[in-house]
Amino acid sequence: MTQQMASYSHLSIQHRQLLGKLKKQGKSLRHIARILGVSPSTVSREIKRNYTGFGYCCNLAQHKTRSRRARANQIHRKLDDEAQN
């Protein structure tokens, strides 16, 4: 039996905007996940990572995501540079 690796993609700003709108309407995580075509755990993690005292903000979530990605790439590049030396 061959096991395939799951493929994934990041949420787009459009997905985050829809997530925020549906969350504000009081829709369940499972309902939101079904509409976005992602796992309920993806929605849960997205909300947990990007929740503020005022709720979920899609624009702030997108900004934080870009910052985390940039930081991760810097660390990865630094490790690559050190390995080459």
C-alpha positions as CSV (number, residue, x, y, z in Angstrom):
1,M,0.0,0.0,0.0
2,T,1.5,3.3,-1.1
3,Q,1.0,6.3,1.1
4,Q,0.8,9.7,-0.6
5,M,1.9,12.9,1.0
6,A,-0.9,15.3,1.5
7,S,-0.6,18.5,-0.6
8,Y,-1.6,21.8,0.8
9,S,-1.8,25.4,-0.1
10,H,-1.8,28.6,1.9
11,L,-5.1,30.5,2.4
12,S,-5.4,33.4,0.0
13,I,-6.5,36.9,1.0
14,Q,-9.9,36.1,-0.6
15,H,-10.2,33.0,1.6
16,R,-9.3,35.0,4.7
17,Q,-11.8,37.7,3.8
18,L,-14.6,35.1,3.4
19,L,-13.5,33.3,6.6
20,G,-13.7,36.6,8.5
21,K,-17.2,37.4,7.1
22,L,-18.5,33.9,7.9
23,K,-17.0,33.9,11.4
24,K,-18.6,37.3,12.0
25,Q,-22.0,35.8,10.9
26,G,-21.5,33.1,13.6
27,K,-21.0,30.2,11.2
28,S,-19.3,27.1,12.6
29,L,-15.7,26.2,11.8
30,R,-16.9,23.0,10.0
31,H,-19.3,25.1,7.9
32,I,-16.6,27.6,7.0
33,A,-14.1,24.8,6.2
34,R,-16.7,23.2,3.8
35,I,-17.2,26.5,2.0
36,L,-13.5,27.2,1.7
37,G,-12.7,23.6,0.7
38,V,-10.2,23.1,3.5
39,S,-10.0,21.0,6.7
40,P,-11.7,22.3,9.8
41,S,-8.3,22.2,11.5
42,T,-7.0,24.6,9.0
43,V,-9.7,27.1,9.8
44,S,-9.2,26.5,13.5
45,R,-5.4,27.1,13.3
46,E,-5.9,30.2,11.1
47,I,-8.3,31.8,13.7
48,K,-6.1,30.8,16.6
49,R,-2.9,32.2,15.0
50,N,-4.5,35.5,13.9
51,Y,-7.1,36.2,16.6
52,T,-6.9,39.6,18.2
53,G,-8.7,41.1,21.2
54,F,-11.2,42.4,18.6
55,G,-11.7,39.1,16.8
56,Y,-10.4,37.8,13.5
57,C,-9.1,40.5,11.0
58,C,-8.3,39.1,7.5
59,N,-5.9,42.0,6.6
60,L,-4.0,41.6,9.8
61,A,-3.9,37.9,9.3
62,Q,-2.4,38.3,5.8
63,H,0.2,40.7,7.1
64,K,1.2,38.4,9.9
65,T,1.4,35.5,7.5
66,R,3.7,37.4,5.2
67,S,5.9,38.4,8.1
68,R,6.1,34.8,9.4
69,R,7.0,33.5,5.9
70,A,9.7,36.1,5.5
71,R,11.2,35.3,8.9
72,A,11.2,31.6,8.1
73,N,12.9,32.1,4.8
74,Q,15.6,34.3,6.5
75,I,16.3,31.5,9.0
76,H,16.4,28.9,6.2
77,R,18.8,31.1,4.1
78,K,21.0,31.7,7.2
79,L,21.3,27.9,7.9
80,D,22.1,27.2,4.2
81,D,24.9,29.9,4.3
82,E,26.4,28.4,7.5
83,A,26.3,24.9,6.0
84,Q,28.2,26.1,2.9
85,N,31.0,27.7,5.0
